[in-house]
């Protein structure tokens, strides 16, 4: 249910409420649908390229995050990659089994286990940004540098607006 359209009623949103209207909405014309398609294409291309390096999507992301956030904990890694703690533990176990990372006790607090890339993990993580850059360049080849900068700026604004809306909804108790 939207605030413009009560359950069971069909009502056109006033034109000053935004670009899209429920009564005229077409998925194929939706910016959201196009962004999702672009992300899916990029993800599939990156995943296909990572296979050449024996890495899955679930594996290359934490390796890249850990290379940029040395000594993160499993809890911190779960937040960084957007997984629950159980899934993160299983993922870290697989990366450890592959010899790409190890868990080490913190020198500051022996109760804390920090994650550390092994030399093999460092080699694997080092390749990731190059693969991503190559895939992005292929997908953005028809855009000028200025257009890419503009696209990034527009997407940052979309994200900021979405974050503001989510914060507003949370503060008012409004459900998404």
Secondary structure, DSSP 8 states (H G I E B T S, - for coil): -BTTB-TT------GGG-S--GGG--GGG-HHHHHHHHHHHHHHHHHHHHHTTT--HHHHHHHHHHHHSTT-BHHHHHHHHT--HHHHHHHHHHHHHTTSEEEEE-SS-TT-EEEEE-HHHHHHHHHHHHHHHHHHHHHTTTS-HHHHHHHHHHHHHHHHHHHHHHHHHHHHT---
